[in-house]
Amino acid sequence: MMTTGGGNILSSIPVYEQPLIRGLTALDQLVRLDVSVRPGLSELEFTQLFAKCTCGLIMMRRVFKDHECFVIPRQPPPTIIDLTLDADDQSIQSTGALPTIIDLTTDSDDDST
């Protein structure tokens, strides 16, 4: 049985207020993507944590304001219309890396168009 007053053993223990509930920091949220206890983020938390630039890079929102785009968007190769290409010219090989070449010098016997 405990008594109140000067002889109470618990009176020497300091009493603190309940800590304020703070939101998760960006690091806390990032860690939650790879933990086994309470894993993952809601869609809202995810969109508040990450940002996608028009250059295609995805980064945390806190660094987005300092981001400078260094990635050049990939553009398809240009189309070249060659009016001098011979039908037996084998110097141009058809690969995806080379520009598209349209040969306007060949005869078309097909009148179905």
C-alpha positions as a printed Julia matrix, in Angstrom:
113×3 Matrix{Float64}:
  0.0    0.0      0.0
  1.34   3.39    -1.0
  0.98   6.46     1.09
  0.86   9.99    -0.12
  3.11  12.67     1.16
  6.85  12.94     1.7
  7.33   9.22     2.16
  5.95   8.32    -1.31
  8.62   6.62    -3.37
  6.98   7.71    -6.64
  7.06  11.39    -5.77
 10.71  11.62    -6.81
  9.98  10.48   -10.42
  9.5   13.44   -12.76
  6.18  13.62   -14.6
  6.17  14.68   -18.24
  3.39  15.64   -20.61
  2.53  13.29   -23.44
  4.77  14.0    -26.45
  3.24  15.78   -29.39
  2.51  13.54   -32.34
  4.65  14.73   -35.19
  4.27  13.83   -38.84
  6.69  11.46   -40.47
  9.82  13.03   -41.9
 10.8   12.36   -45.5
 13.41   9.9    -44.25
 10.8    8.09   -42.12
  8.54   7.78   -45.17
 11.39   6.56   -47.36
 12.32   3.91   -44.8
  8.7    2.74   -44.63
  8.98   1.61   -48.26
 11.46  -1.08   -47.19
 10.46  -2.31   -43.71
  8.5   -5.32   -42.57
  6.6   -3.58   -39.74
  3.97  -1.12   -41.03
  5.41  -1.12   -44.57
  4.38   1.13   -47.41
  2.83   4.53   -47.97
 -0.61   5.64   -49.01
 -0.97   7.11   -52.5
 -1.32  10.57   -50.97
  1.86  10.13   -48.91
  3.69   8.84   -51.98
  2.67  11.79   -54.17
  3.57  14.21   -51.37
  7.02  12.59   -51.07
  8.0   12.32   -54.75
  7.87  14.59   -57.78
  8.37  13.8    -61.48
 10.04  16.36   -63.72
  9.13  16.82   -67.37
 12.61  15.53   -68.22
 11.52  12.14   -66.83
 13.49  12.04   -63.57
 11.69  11.18   -60.32
 13.02  12.67   -57.1
 11.96  13.65   -53.62
 10.0   16.91   -53.51
 12.43  18.54   -51.1
 15.2   18.51   -53.75
 12.94  19.21   -56.73
 13.21  22.98   -56.29
 16.99  22.73   -56.81
 16.76  20.31   -59.77
 18.23  21.25   -63.14
 17.36  19.09   -66.12
 20.45  17.49   -67.62
 18.68  14.64   -69.4
 17.95  15.39   -73.04
 14.71  13.76   -74.16
 15.34  11.11   -76.8
 14.07  12.1    -80.22
 13.51   9.75   -83.13
 16.03   9.99   -85.97
 15.0   12.32   -88.81
 13.44  11.08   -92.05
 15.68  11.61   -95.07
 14.2   11.68   -98.55
 16.92  10.59  -100.98
 16.28  11.44  -104.62
 19.54   9.9   -105.83
 19.4    6.4   -104.34
 19.86   3.54  -106.79
 17.73   0.43  -106.42
 20.86  -1.75  -106.14
 22.62   0.56  -103.64
 23.62  -1.65  -100.7
 25.61   1.02   -98.83
 22.66   1.89   -96.62
 21.63  -0.8    -94.17
 18.27  -0.82   -92.49
 18.69  -0.58   -88.72
 16.7    1.19   -86.04
 19.62   3.51   -85.24
 19.86   5.02   -88.72
 17.43   7.61   -90.05
 14.49   6.48   -92.17
 15.25   6.84   -95.87
 12.45   7.19   -98.38
 13.52   6.44  -101.95
 11.48   8.43  -104.46
 13.48   7.24  -107.49
 12.01   3.75  -107.74
  9.21   3.04  -110.18
  5.93   1.78  -108.86
  3.99  -0.64  -111.05
  1.24  -0.87  -108.49
 -1.7    1.35  -109.55
 -4.05   0.13  -106.8
 -3.78   3.36  -104.79
